[in-house]
Amino acid sequence: MVVYHIVAFKTRSATGLQALREAFLALPQSCLHPVSGQPYIQIARGGRQMSTEGKDRGMQVCFVMEFENEDDLAYYLDKDPVHEEFKNKAGGEWETLDVVAMDFNEGVF
């Protein structure tokens, strides 16, 4: 069953935000499945936060990713070395101040 991963970021600087955006959108080509060696993130897209509701908690950008199944998402979240490097840079040189992440299966409530 397809799994969606939503993540939003807030950074200290525009420079950090630009680097984070570029690196995030490169993840589908860089993250390889541990068995097949092929890219396993089906879709990654995102953009600038534009809600006017005042409920954004200061997040500046948000992304939606699609994975074929929960096992692929679990590998991405906890074991993928490319994603681990991304998380380290996000918390370090890109000066991420806050992150919100959520996952869901469409239609499962």
C-alpha positions as CSV (number, residue, x, y, z in Angstrom):
1,M,0.0,0.0,0.0
2,V,1.4,3.4,-1.0
3,V,2.6,5.5,1.9
4,Y,2.9,9.3,1.9
5,H,5.5,11.2,3.9
6,I,4.9,14.9,4.6
7,V,7.7,17.0,6.1
8,A,7.9,20.8,6.7
9,F,11.0,22.8,7.7
10,K,11.9,26.1,9.3
11,T,15.5,27.3,9.0
12,R,17.4,30.2,10.5
13,S,18.6,31.6,7.1
14,A,17.6,31.8,3.5
15,T,21.0,30.3,2.5
16,G,20.3,27.2,4.7
17,L,16.8,27.0,3.3
18,Q,18.0,27.0,-0.3
19,A,20.6,24.3,0.4
20,L,18.0,22.2,2.2
21,R,15.5,22.5,-0.7
22,E,18.0,21.5,-3.3
23,A,19.2,18.5,-1.3
24,F,15.7,17.4,-0.4
25,L,14.6,17.4,-4.1
26,A,17.7,15.3,-5.0
27,L,16.8,12.5,-2.5
28,P,14.7,10.5,-5.0
29,Q,17.8,10.1,-7.3
30,S,20.3,9.6,-4.4
31,C,18.4,7.2,-2.1
32,L,18.9,3.7,-3.3
33,H,17.0,0.5,-2.2
34,P,19.3,-1.7,-0.1
35,V,18.4,-4.9,-2.2
36,S,17.8,-3.7,-5.7
37,G,20.2,-0.7,-5.7
38,Q,17.6,1.3,-7.5
39,P,15.9,4.5,-6.5
40,Y,12.9,3.7,-4.3
41,I,11.3,7.1,-3.5
42,Q,8.5,7.2,-6.1
43,I,7.7,10.9,-5.9
44,A,9.1,13.9,-4.1
45,R,7.6,17.4,-4.6
46,G,7.4,20.5,-2.5
47,G,7.2,24.2,-2.4
48,R,7.1,27.4,-0.2
49,Q,4.6,27.4,2.6
50,M,1.8,29.7,1.5
51,S,-1.1,29.1,3.9
52,T,-2.7,32.3,5.2
53,E,-4.5,30.5,8.1
54,G,-1.8,31.3,10.6
55,K,-1.4,27.7,11.6
56,D,2.0,27.0,9.9
57,R,4.1,27.2,13.1
58,G,6.7,29.2,11.1
59,M,7.4,26.5,8.6
60,Q,8.8,27.9,5.4
61,V,8.7,24.9,3.0
62,C,6.9,21.6,2.8
63,F,7.4,18.4,0.9
64,V,5.4,15.3,0.1
65,M,7.0,12.0,-0.7
66,E,5.5,8.8,-1.9
67,F,6.8,5.3,-1.1
68,E,5.6,2.0,-2.5
69,N,5.1,0.5,1.0
70,E,5.8,0.9,4.7
71,D,9.0,-1.1,4.6
72,D,10.5,1.4,2.1
73,L,9.5,4.3,4.3
74,A,10.9,2.6,7.4
75,Y,14.3,2.1,5.6
76,Y,14.3,5.7,4.5
77,L,13.5,7.1,7.9
78,D,15.9,4.9,10.0
79,K,18.6,3.4,7.8
80,D,19.2,5.1,4.5
81,P,22.7,6.6,4.7
82,V,21.8,9.4,2.2
83,H,18.8,10.4,4.3
84,E,21.0,10.2,7.5
85,E,23.5,12.6,5.9
86,F,20.6,14.9,4.9
87,K,19.3,14.9,8.5
88,N,22.8,15.7,9.9
89,K,23.2,18.6,7.5
90,A,19.7,19.9,8.2
91,G,20.4,20.0,11.9
92,G,23.9,21.4,11.4
93,E,25.1,23.6,8.5
94,W,21.6,24.3,7.2
95,E,20.5,25.5,10.6
96,T,17.1,23.9,10.7
97,L,15.1,25.3,13.7
98,D,12.1,23.0,13.5
99,V,10.6,20.1,11.5
100,V,7.2,18.6,11.3
101,A,6.8,15.2,9.8
102,M,3.8,13.0,9.2
103,D,3.0,9.8,7.3
104,F,-0.2,8.3,6.1
105,N,-1.8,5.7,3.9
106,E,-4.5,7.2,1.7
107,G,-8.0,6.3,2.9
108,V,-6.8,4.6,6.1
109,F,-8.3,6.4,9.1
